[in-house]
Amino acid sequence: DQQVKQNSPSLSVQEGRISILNCDYTNSMFDYFLWYKKYPAEGPTFLISISSIKDKNEDGRFTVFLNKSAKHLSLHIVPSQPGDSAVYFCAASSAGGTSYGKLTFGQGTILTVHP
Amino acid sequence: DAGITQSPRHKVTETGTPVTLRCHQTENHRYMYWYRQDPGHGLRLIHYSYGVKDTDKGEVSDGYSVSRSKTEDFLLTLESATSSQTSVYFCAISVRGAGDTQYFGPGTRLTVL
């Protein structure tokens, strides 16, 4: 049972345009969401996060939107740059009980930004 | 940089042999995690620790054990390696656990022949 899903395995975008990466979740107990970027042969790097009490969080070129009723979040990158080409993972966790901060990840989306 | 190192970075071993992977952190974080990354699955949690000698299972724990005798070290052991355990293994830490960001090490690429 995949509780966090990224339904697009890949996305190709032109430099300077907007990249939109999507993520859906099924567990209503999730209340903290994160995006990670991963280059080949490196560990995932934290990009941006959002708590369920918010619907938007912005950090420079990166904005994450959360739609709780639809159980959907998205990452917008504007403008996209060739250096943004990487695998992007969304992840979710629950702050309650004995979760201990465990993360559940989506399958990842490969973003390619063409010059 | 969260001060996380993993060793070895690459390992090739044979089916049936035991293998231990090490995660070392320098900042005394309480929470540590082991994940494996496989195509089509993203990262999946194997085991985690919420303190010295306090560990628990994640979603794909079969065939793995862990130990944490010191705050800075979290060991992952494959008791008898199988080809299905060929993967890239990542260690992560978080400062506060629940509702907190995790930071990842560089990974160990393990191949079981």
Interface residues (C-beta under 8 A of the other chain):
Chain A: V4 Q6 D31 Y32 L34 Y36 A41 E42 G43 P44 T45 F46 S49 S51 F89 A91 S93 S94 A95 G96 S99 Y100 G101 K102 L103 T104 F105 G106 Q107 G108
Chain B: I4 Y31 Y33 Y35 G40 H41 G42 L43 R44 L45 Y48 Y50 D56 G58 F90 A92 S94 R96 G97 A98 G99 D100 T101 Q102 Y103 F104 G105 P106 G107
